[in-house]
Amino acid sequence: AGAAARSARAAMDPTGLVLRIGKPGGGRNAGAFSELLLGQPQRLSRRVTTEPGSHRLPEVVMWGATLLTAVAMALINFISVLAIEKTITTKFRLMKRVIDSFGVGMGIVVLTGVSCGYALIGATMIMVLAPTCGGSGLPENKCYLNGSKMPSLFTARTLVVRIMTSILANAAGFPVGREGPTVTIGGNLAYLVSQRMTMPFVRQWIDLSHKVSMVIVDEERFAQATRINCAVGGACAMSMLFNTPIGGLLYMFEEISPAAWPIELTFRAFVGTTVCALVSYWLLSLVNKEIREFVIFAWLPEDKEWSSRDLPIFVLVAAVLGAVTAYHTRMMLALANIRKRYQARRKRPKLFVVAETVLYCALCAVLSGLVSLLSHCRKPPMSNLEYVQFNCPEGEYNPVASILVNTSHSSVKLLFSGNNEGEIMYRSSALAFVAYFILNVGLSGLPVPGGAFTATMLLGGLFGRCVGSLMREAGYDIAVSGVYAVVGASAMLCGFKQMAAAVVLIVVECVNDFNMTPVVMLSVSVALAVNRAINERGHDEEQIERKNLPYLESEVPRGLDACIASDLLDDLPRTAVLPPLATTECLEQALEATGQHWSDFPIVEGKTCIGILTRDHVAAILDAQRAIASSTMGGASSRAASPPATAKSADSSPATTAAVGSPTTRRARRSDAMLMARVASGLSINGIEESPSLERIPLERIMDPTPFTIVEDMPAARLYSLFAKAGERAVCVTSKAGEFRGLVSRGGLIAAARRRAREMDC
């Protein structure tokens, strides 16, 4: 049994659930234990479906997944912040000792060497173990929450690699933050938790004949439950990073969009972020730490007073940064494309990418150190804030090094402070802004798991601080430069993310002064208006477009205004139209003719579409037939030793055995040894000896028997709403007489909308 499990795991797609072998109620067999508690799935003669956007799971299961995700995210954040603190402190202490003993030049060399070591380990882990972790993961995460399948995005391996490499990226000194990867980590963790807890509740026994039965998974219910929990995980991540539970909830609301936001998610996210914050406080107290050491937050009273004289300057700063962040986004995307094409021409692209990442890390360390040397040392500050000494005598500090040779959240806290006026002058702010802007743009396209949330706040804060300090030095009676830093940070951030409400709440909570709310809202309004006049989409949405990821906009694209349903039909091969009773050869031809991008197959009887079958179910049926044939020829023992080859789909795992015989026989076999593959995307089957193969498979018992049907002249705008707001996966298109004309799938609709948009642009 153990050998069969290992062989089957090796054959399974990593996005599928784990193959489990053992007796019901076994200590390590969670799947068998849940079967013992819950009994077998309901025995049915054909599949039963629910309405789109509904999971119909017990409340105890959903709340259990929510709370477990919140607690686990608090633990992951606790480990991450302590690890980052330890690695960064070690690096800076070593640099300080070398500077004191051998001079600032050797100190920069040591800083560069340690940073490159961290970068080498992180880049190697990504390229060898999980290439999909080379970035924030937000575009892919957003597509999944939008309702699309994202193969291999959420696995145990990607979770571990993303956590470790996010720590190393911040320790290496790359101009990034933790926000993007941490939100994706929250979604990944929530997916794995939901997968374990909800799978026993979304299975149905389907009798294909009097001898053969299969367990089918209701994909739509499973996907709805996991997406709700993934949103909770992302909200918990943002709530920890900025110590703002409500801000985390609001961030995910804008990230997902109201059209895809389930009603029940609001309260679940509210409770999840609350529990996550409380557990985080408790864990940090165990090691005598406080949350204020790791987040951007003003704990002491500060001077944040502003007057009507400042408003014109606020508007000017916001307008300028709205344009700056638009071209900042364009430069990042352009450089990423150039770097991607250049890397593809290398003979050993993975080795080249790792080397390039390490060299860029060295550039970041060297440039930060050299630019810091251009600044003059200043006398001890009056504010008692923590600055970086770097090359200065004892008791003095280097203002540029305090920004560049420091963690990003520590730098933002210095810029936001209202009690350190005159301690960071406009020359230092301008110098640091130019250096950090170049380094942040130059990072695009490298496999560094970092977010640009804090990085853009830092850039905007530097620009705003520079303007405020310059105006005060010129003799104008205006607010302190820390207020201008807050205005600049909110303008830069909202332009990059193209978010409004979440940015306002997060920034205001960072400065701990709700009197700043009108000013921040004014800044966001002006900056976002200017940014959208230049860029149609934010950075993440542009990445989705350029990577051709499956994302459905919440509003109907303008290119579809003059279209009707018949204009949007998928290019359906003849072999992809399946009969109610299909042979194995027919199913194999359907898979071969459509390729991995095709996800749905219509079941047509005569000229009427009677149902829709997913690609994952088709692939699993073929695996079942192979398993049955293998058991017939070689017996159950040889089948367990050599699992059959699988016809994998893009987002599924193979079914490896067949379930036949009476329920009594199955229970007897299961009491001895159970072999079951649970498939995240569709099907799992139990096996016993002598399983006769089906000549014709009754697809009508497995398909979705209630497809949404529309007439061919329906306007595209009404059709679009079925997918964007009602959550439909595919719809059948018929003539007015009811004859089948074709299929419109979610992927096909996305492709058609993008094609029409390109035609309009041309």
C-alpha positions, 0 to 999 in steps of 0.5 A: 500500500505504501509503495502504491501511494508513493507511485500514485503521488508521483503520477499526480498533478501537484494541484490535486489532492493527496492520494490516501491509503489506509483504513477508515479512522486511521490516525494519519488518514484524514480523508478516511477519518472524515469518511468514518464521521460523515459516511459515504457520499450520497448515492445517486443515479445521476449528478445533482447541481446547485446554483452558481456562487453557492457552496451549501456547506455546513457552517461549522466547516466554513467557520473552521476553515476561516478561523484556522486560516486566521490563526495559521496566518498569524503564526506565519507572520510571526515567524516571518517578522522574527526571521527578517529582523534577525537576518537584517540585524545580523547584516547591519551589525556586521557592516557596522563592525567592518566600517568601524574597523576597516572603513566605509568602503569595506563596509559596503563590500560586506553589505553587498556580500551578505545581501548577495548571499541571501539573494543567491539562496532565494533565486535558486530556490525559486528557479529550481523548486517553484518558478511561479513564486518569482514575483508578488503573485498578485495578478494570478491570485486576483485571477483565481479570486475572479473565478478562473482556474490557475493551475499549480498556483496554490500548492504546499511547495509554492507556499513554503517557497514563497514564505522563505524567499519573501524573507530572503528578498527583504533581508537582501535589501531589494527595493520591495515590501512584503505585501504582495507575496504575503497576500498570495501566501494567505490565499495559498494557505487558505486554499490548502486548508479549504481543500482538506476541510471541504472535500468530503462534503462536495462528493457524490456517488454516481452509478454509471451502471449496475456494476460501476460507480464513481465519486464525482466532486462538485467543482463549483461548490468546491471552488466557491468555498475555497475562493471565499477562504482565500479572500479571508487569507488575503485580508488577514495578510494585509491586516497584519502588515499594517495593523489594520484589520478593517483596512485588510478587509477593504483592500480585498474588497477592492481587489476582488471587486464588488461584482465577485464579492459574496455577501457572506464574505464580509463577516467572515473576513471581519472575524478572520482579520480580528482573530488574526490580529489578536493572535499576532499580538499574543505571539509577539508578547511571548517573545517580549515584542510589540507590533509597533516594531514591525509596522508603519504606525505613529504611536506618539502624538505628532504635529500633523496640523494643516491649513487651507494654505496647504491645499493648492500645494497638496493638489499639485503634489498629487497631480504630479505624482499621479503622472509619475506613477503612471509612467513608473508603471509603464517603465516597469512593464516595458523593462520586464518585457525586454528582460523576458525576451533577453532571458529567453535567448540564453542557453541556460536561462535559469542559471542566467536569471539567478546570476542576474538576480544576484548581480542586481542585488549587488547593484542595489547594495553598492548604489545605496551605499555610494549615494549615501556617501554623497550626503552630509552627516548631521548632528544628533536628532531632537526627535529621538527617532532611530537613524542610521549612522553609516559613515558618520562619527559617533552621535551623528547620522546620515539622512540618505543612509537612513532611507536607503540602507534601512528597511522600507517600513522603517524609512516610511516611518521616518518620512511620515513623522511630524516630529522630525522637521529639519532632520531630513532636508529636501536635498537628501529626500531628492537624492534618495528619491532618484536612487530608489526610483531607479532601483525599483524600476530596474527590479522588474522582471527578476524572480524576486517575491516582493510587493510594491505597496511599501515601495511606492509609499516610500517613493511618494513619501520622499517626493512629498517630503522633498516638496514640503521641506523645500517650501519651508526652507524658502520661507513659506508658512505651511504644514510640516514636511511629514504631512506632505510625505503622507500626501505624496505616499497616498498619491503614489500608492493609489496611482500604482494600485488604482485603489481609492478607499483602501489606500485612504484607510490604510494610510490614515491608520498608519499615521494614526490621525483621522484629521488627515482623512480629508487631505488623503482623500483629496490626494487620492482623488486628484492622483487617481484621476490623473493616473487613469487619464494616462493608464487605463489599468493599474500595474496588476491589471496590466500584468494580467493583460500582458501575461494573457491571464484569464480575468473577467472584468466586472464591467462589460468591455466597450468592444462587446457593445455591438455584439450578440451571442452568436458572435462570441461562440467558441471555435468548437471542433466537431469532436468536442461535441459529445453524445450522451453515450460516448466511447473511450475513443470519442473522449480521447479525440475530444481531449486531443482536438481541443488542447489544454486550454479547452475546459468545457464540452457540450453534451448534445442529443440530436440538436439539443444541448442537454448538459455540459461536461468539464475537461477534468471530468473527461480526463478522469473518466479516461483514467478510470477506464484505464484502471478498470482495464488494468485490473481486468488484465492484471488483477488488483495487486498489480494495479496497486503496484503500477498506477495507470498513466493519466491524461492530465488536464491543466488543473486536475489530478488523475483518477487511478482506480475504479469502484464497482460492486455492491456497497457491502462489497466496497465496505468490506474491501475498505475495511481491509485496505482502501485505495482512493484518489481524491481529485480536486477537479473532479473524480475519484474511484475505489477499486476492487478486483475484476472490474468490467470496462464500460463500452459506452460511458453514460455521460448524461449521469456525470454532466451538469444537467442544467446548463444555462441556455440563451438564444443566439441573438441575445446582446453581448452585454446581457450575456456578459453579466451571466459570467461576471455577476452570476458566476456561470462557467459556460452557456449553451447558445441555441436558435429560436427553435431550440437547436444547438448553435454552440458554446460560449465559455468563460475563457472564450468570452475573455479571449473575445473581449480582448480581441475586440478591444485590440481591434478597437485600439487599432 
